Amino acid sequence: MANNNDSETVEIPTDVPTSARVYGWMLGGKDNFEVDRQFLVNNILPGFPECVDIARQNRQFLYRAVRYLAKDAGIRQFLDMGCGLPTNNNV
């Protein structure tokens, strides 16, 4: 639960990779650390080299799906329940 006490600061761990920052980096985002990039390079890409392309294709599909739903299907409200960070060209 969020604490509204302005005097508290939240420490962001920069020595542990997070899936949100790794995924954001794969999409071209800027909010990541060396530990996130190294995790991808050392642990994911060797066994799954196409993951960056798939992540970007996934984002392109999301753009197309949301555009269709908003423009052609008449959907006017969306609830994004993702756990990622805002990144370039977010929906």
C-alpha positions in Angstrom: 0.0 0.0 0.0 1.3 3.5 -0.9 2.5 5.6 2.0 1.7 9.3 1.6 4.5 10.5 3.9 6.6 12.8 1.8 9.6 12.5 4.1 10.2 8.9 3.2 12.3 7.9 0.2 12.1 4.6 -1.6 15.4 2.9 -2.5 15.4 1.5 -6.0 17.6 -1.6 -6.1 20.1 -1.1 -8.9 22.1 -4.2 -8.3 19.3 -6.7 -9.0 17.7 -7.0 -12.5 14.0 -6.6 -12.8 11.8 -8.0 -15.6 10.1 -4.6 -16.1 13.4 -2.9 -16.8 14.7 -5.7 -19.0 11.5 -5.7 -21.0 11.6 -1.9 -21.2 15.2 -2.1 -22.5 14.2 -4.6 -25.2 11.6 -2.1 -26.3 14.1 0.7 -26.5 13.4 2.3 -23.2 15.9 4.3 -21.2 14.9 3.4 -17.6 17.3 0.5 -16.9 20.6 -0.3 -15.4 23.7 -2.2 -16.4 22.6 -5.1 -14.3 19.4 -5.4 -16.4 21.3 -5.3 -19.7 23.9 -7.8 -18.5 21.1 -10.2 -17.3 19.6 -10.2 -20.7 22.9 -10.6 -22.5 24.3 -13.3 -20.2 21.2 -15.3 -19.3 18.4 -14.8 -21.8 19.9 -14.1 -25.2 22.2 -17.2 -25.4 19.2 -19.5 -25.2 16.5 -17.3 -26.7 18.2 -14.9 -29.2 14.9 -13.9 -30.8 13.4 -12.6 -27.6 14.1 -8.9 -28.4 12.4 -9.2 -31.8 9.4 -11.1 -30.2 9.1 -8.4 -27.5 9.0 -5.7 -30.1 6.5 -7.6 -32.3 4.3 -8.1 -29.2 4.3 -4.3 -28.6 3.4 -3.8 -32.3 0.5 -6.2 -32.0 -0.7 -4.4 -28.9 -0.7 -1.1 -30.8 -2.8 -2.6 -33.6 -5.2 -4.3 -31.3 -5.8 -1.2 -29.2 -6.2 1.0 -32.3 -8.8 -1.5 -33.8 -10.7 -1.7 -30.5 -10.8 2.1 -30.0 -11.5 3.1 -33.6 -13.5 0.2 -35.2 -15.0 -1.7 -32.3 -16.1 1.4 -30.3 -14.3 0.5 -27.1 -13.7 3.8 -25.1 -12.1 2.7 -21.9 -9.1 0.4 -21.3 -7.6 -0.9 -18.1 -3.9 -1.7 -18.4 -2.9 -4.1 -15.7 0.7 -4.6 -16.8 3.6 -4.4 -14.4 6.0 -2.8 -16.7 7.5 0.7 -16.8 6.3 3.4 -19.2 8.5 3.2 -22.3 8.8 4.7 -25.7 5.5 4.9 -27.6 3.5 3.3 -24.9 -0.1 2.5 -25.6 
